[in-house]
Amino acid sequence: MAEQQVIPLGDESQQSETEIWKKVDSEPGVLASSFGRILLPPVYAPLPNGGFRLYTPEPRFGQIAKSRKTARHEYRHIMVRRDEPNRRQAPRKVHQLVCEAFHGRRPFDNAVVIHIDENALNNRPENLKWGTQQENLNAPGFKEYRRNFHKA
C-alpha cells in the first residue's frame, strides 16, 4: 500500500474535504492528490556563479492539451523531470498518474484509464478506473459522438 499524506485545505477553500496525497510508483518523488492534482519533487538547480538554488513546486492540476489540433477531446498533462542523466523531462497525463497512485499500477499491458463520468478533465480518483480500450470505446458519450460525427 502506498504511503499517504493528509493535507487540510486552507481557509480560502470553501470545500470541507481533506486532500490526500499518495506516491506514484512509476515516477520517483511525484505525489498525486485526491483532488486530481500533482506535486513534483523539489529540485536543486546550479547557479551561474556557483552554488545551488532549491525550487519547490506548487501542486498543479496540469495544462490542458489536445492529442491533435482538430481533436474534440481535451486532457491534462504535466511535465515530469527525471533525475537520471540519460532520461529527459517528459509529458505525463495527469489521469494516468492519479489512477496509478490510487488504484495501483496497470493491471495488464494495454490497460487504459477510463473516466467514469466521461469528463476527461475530472481527474479525481473516484472518477478513474483501469479498463480496456474496448470498454472506453463503448462508453455512451463516445458512441453518441460517433453517431453524430458520421451524420455530418
N, C-alpha and C positions, 0 to 999 in steps of 0.2 A: 504494500500500500504506500502510495506517495505521501510524503510529509505535507502537511497543510499548515498554513499560517492564516490567522483570522485578523483582519484589519477593520475596525469600525470606521464608518464614514464620518466625515466632519459635519459641523453644524450647517454648512451651506447646502447640504443634501436634504431633500425632502423625503428620501426613502428611509424606511426604518430597517432595512436589511443590513446584514453584515457581509462584507466582501470576503470570500475565502480564496486563498491563493494555493496552487499546487504546482509542483515541479513538472516540467515537460521533459520526459526521459531522453528523447532524441536530440534535444538542444541543451547542453550543459549550462546551468545558471539561469535559464529562462523560466519565468513563472507565468501561469495563466490563471485568470480570476473567474469567479462565479458570475461576474457581470460581462464576461467576454473580452476583458482587457488583457494585454500582455505587458509584462515588466521584464526588460532586458537587464542583464547583469551590468554592474558598474565597470568602467574601463579606464585604465591609466594610459594616457597618450603622451608621447615625448614632446617637450617644448623645444623651440629652435635654439635657445641658448643654454640648454642642459636642463635637467630635472624632468619631472613628470607632473601632469595635471590629472586629477580624478574627475571623470564625467559620470554623474549619477543620473541615469534616465528616469523619466516620469512614466507611470503606467499609461498605455495608449490603447485605443480601440483599433488602430491601424488605418491605413489610407484606403479609400475606396477606389477600386480599379475594375476594369473590364478585361475579359480574356482576349477580345479584339475590339477594334473601334466600333464595329457595327453590331456588337453583341447587345442584347437587351438585358442580360444577366450581369449584375454587379456583385462584387465580394470585397472583403477587406484583406489587405496583406500588410506585412511588416518586414523590414529588412533586419536580418539576424546576423550579427558579427560572429566570426569564427576566430578562436584563439590560435588554432593550428596554422603554421606558416603556409602550408600548401592549399588551404581552403579559403576561398574568398567569401565575402559577405554575400548573402543570398536572400531573395524574397521568399517568405513563407506565408501561406494562407492562415489567417487567424483561426478560422474554424477548425483546421486540422490540428493546430497546437492546443486549442481548448479541448477538443474531443480526446486527444491523446492524454492530456493531463487528468481529465475527469473520468474517462471511460477506458483507459488503458491503450496500449499500442494496437496497431491494426491487427484484427483477428486473423486475416488472411491477406495474401499479397495484393490483390486487386481491390481491396476494400476502399470505399469512398465514404465521405462524411455526408450524411443526409440531414437536411434542415427539416424538422418535423412540420413546422408551420409554413415551409416553402419560402420564407423570407431569408435570403442569403446574408442580409446584414444583421440578423439576430443571432449572435454567436454565444448565447448563454448555454451552459452545459445541458440543461433540461430540454433544450430545443435541438440538440445534436445527438446523432447516433451513428454507429458504423453500419454500413449496409453494402449492397451490391449496386453496380451501375444500372442493372435491370430494375431494381426497386426505385432508384432515383428517376429513371425514365418513365415509370408507371405512376408517378405522383399525379394527383388530379389536376393541379395547376399546370404542369408541363403538358399533360395530354390536351388540355383546353387550348394552350398556346399553339401546339402543333395543328390542332383542328382549324383554328383561326388563321394561322400562318399560311396554310395551303389553300384557303379560300381566296386570299388576296391576290 
